[in-house]
Amino acid sequence: MVFSLLFIFLPIVILVFIIAYATKNKEKGGETVIRHLYTYLVLFATLMMVIGGGVSIFMAAADLVSPSGYYQSYTDYKQMTLSGKMEGAKTEMSEEELLNSYELYKKEEQQRQKNGAINQIIKSLGFIVIPLPVFLYFNRLRKHYVEE
């Protein structure tokens, strides 16, 4: 717990000291230091967003290719159906109807998981498409600062 708080607050404290030092020494180019610091912070944040989006897309693609979810066992499904605890289920069903109903349930559940994976891929693309132009713009600014 203490380590995680230290891990969170240490970069913030270091950043505050860098900004304080840069503003104190304005005549020595403090504004340039702040500009560079801001550029690198934006580059870091947008790069982390792009990487996170890429990882999320990979995980969603894996779920799309191989949906692995929890399915009730046939015995549990049969027991829940015959006891009337499942919505829309008839309490009087033959074994064959019950088995067909269970297979339909499994297919619907797999399709639901695949649809969720596709939805996650679309959402994760936003974490790449939105920050990537910002990253490229600030990277170009960084290169411009280096040339000056």
Residue pairs with C-beta under 8 A, 6 or more apart in sequence:
15 37
15 41
18 33
18 37
19 34
19 37
21 30
21 33
22 30
22 31
22 33
22 34
22 37
23 30
23 34
24 30
32 145
35 145
36 142
36 145
39 138
39 141
39 142
39 145
40 142
42 134
42 135
42 138
43 135
43 138
43 139
43 142
45 131
46 131
46 132
46 134
46 135
46 138
47 135
49 127
49 128
49 130
49 131
50 127
50 128
50 131
50 132
50 135
52 127
53 124
53 125
53 126
53 127
53 128
53 131
54 124
54 128
56 120
56 123
56 124
56 127
57 121
57 124
57 125
57 128
59 120
60 117
60 118
60 120
60 121
60 124
61 117
61 121
63 113
63 114
63 116
63 117
63 120
64 114
64 117
64 118
64 121
67 110
67 113
67 114
67 117
69 109
69 110
69 113
71 105
71 106
71 109
72 80
72 105
74 99
74 102
77 86
77 98
77 101
77 102
77 105
78 98
78 102
80 86
80 89
81 89
81 90
81 91
81 93
81 98
81 101
82 91
82 93
82 98
83 91
84 91
89 101
93 101
